[in-house]
């Protein structure tokens, strides 16, 4: 199992992960340390990033969309919102966001679901499992993701209605990470109408906003 057990003191030289580009239909991962910024950038029109996160010291602690909804009493992401783990501890804080359309309700897609909906290829669950296997990392559970850039709305009657995804290349979301975390993002087909055109993504890490440069 690949884990990072070092406790990074404020005086330590903290490694900065290199940017990761994820092809459409695949998943990729990046390690982000406490205090660093994580930026997720759409590299194609209609991109959706299904985001998972696991503690670098304990894989039984993960970014939890369910606890985030309860913790924030909201099913919408907004600036300053804290995204928490399954122990209700903050993992990251939402900052700069050019899209402001994200989903906290729907599960990750699977090959079986996509086939049922008339699509081909692997779902985000299979691609994330493959990335975990590549990292030789065992996790006790694969939770539901936070679906960044997914355009859906919840009606007063409780219906979840997909809307046409308007995410453009260069759109991004930036979060301040407050716990050492391995993040995995899938750029696969969601099987959700209007959000069903996979597009590549970039994951990048910086110590401050200016370090992202022209991203």
C-alpha positions, 0 to 999 in steps of 0.5 A: 500500500502506497502511503505518505506517513511523514508529518510536514512541519511548517519549516520543512521544504514541502514537495510540490507535485508536478501538473497532471493531464488526464485524457478524456475517458481516463483518471489521474491523481495528484498529491496535495499537502496541507496549505497548498492550492489545488486547481482543476482545469477543463481542457475541453468543452463540456468537461466534468471532473468526478473528484475523489480524495483519500488521506495520505496517512489513512486510506480509511479517511476520504473526501465525503460528498455526503458529509459535505452536504450535511456539514454545510447544510447545502447541496450546492458548492459555493465560495468559502465552502468547506469540503469535509471527510467521512469524519467531518473534518475539513479537507479543502476550502473552495476558492476561485471558481469560474464555472459555479456549477457542480453536483453533490448528489449523483454517484460515479458512473460505471461501465454497466450504467453507461452500457444501459444508457447506450454509451461505450467505455469505462465509467469513472468508478472503473478508471479510479479503481485502475488508478488506485491499482497503479498506485498500489493503494488499497482503500476500504471503500470507493465513495461517491465523488464530487462531480465538478463542472456537472450541470444539473439542477434540483427542482422544488418537487425534488427532481434532479434535472440535467442541463446542457454543460457549458464548461469551456476550455480554461474554466477551473476551480481552485481550492485551498487544501487543509489536509494532506490528500491524494486526489483522483479525478476521472474525466469519463463519461457520466452517462448523464444527458447534457454532461455526457461528452468526456473532455481532458482535465489538468490537475495542478498544485501551487503555493499561491494563486500567482504561481499558477501563471496563465492557467 
